[in-house]
Amino acid sequence: NWTIEQLCYFAGIFDGEGHLSIEKQSINGKTRKKDYYTLRIVIANTNLELIQWLIQTFNGNFTISKKIEGHKQVYKFVLFGNKIEAVLKAAYPYFIVKKPIIDIALKFRQTVGKTGSDVSEETMAYRCQLYFEAKRINKPGDHIHPSPLLP
C-alpha cells in the first residue's frame, strides 16, 4: 500500500515525464499465432535517485538508455501487467494530464485474464481498438484541447 503523498508524487511525475502505451506484437508465423497486446508504463528521467525511488516504491524495473554525447544519462522506470493496474487505480484521483490514456489502459486491463489462443476474437478486436485509440492519444500534435482556465 502507498501513502497519498507517494501516489500524488507518482501522478505528478507520470503526468510530466511518463508514457503509457499499448504495444502490439504481431504474428510471427513461428511461436506467435495471434497478435498480442501488452501494456507498459515508462518514466524517463536523468535523475537516478528518482528512478530508484520509483523502483523501490512501485516495484518496477528499469533500463539505462544509451548515453548520447553532450547529454545527461537517461534512466527509465518501467512497469508492466498487474502492477500497472494497481498503481493507476490508486493514483487515479491525482492525475491531471494523462487521464484519457489511463482510462484506455484500465479498459484494456479489464480484458486481461486469458492469453494466447484462449482470447476470443471479440476481445482481440476490442484490444486492437484500444491500441489504435491509445496511439491516437499518444500522437504528438494539437489534439489536446487547451484548458478553459488559460487565456
Salt bridges, closest charged atoms under 4 A:
GLU23 OE2 - ARG40 NE 2.83
ASP35 OD2 - LYS24 NZ 3.42
GLU85 OE2 - LYS89 NZ 2.97
GLU85 OE1 - ARG109 NE 3.16
GLU121 OE2 - LYS34 NZ 3.68
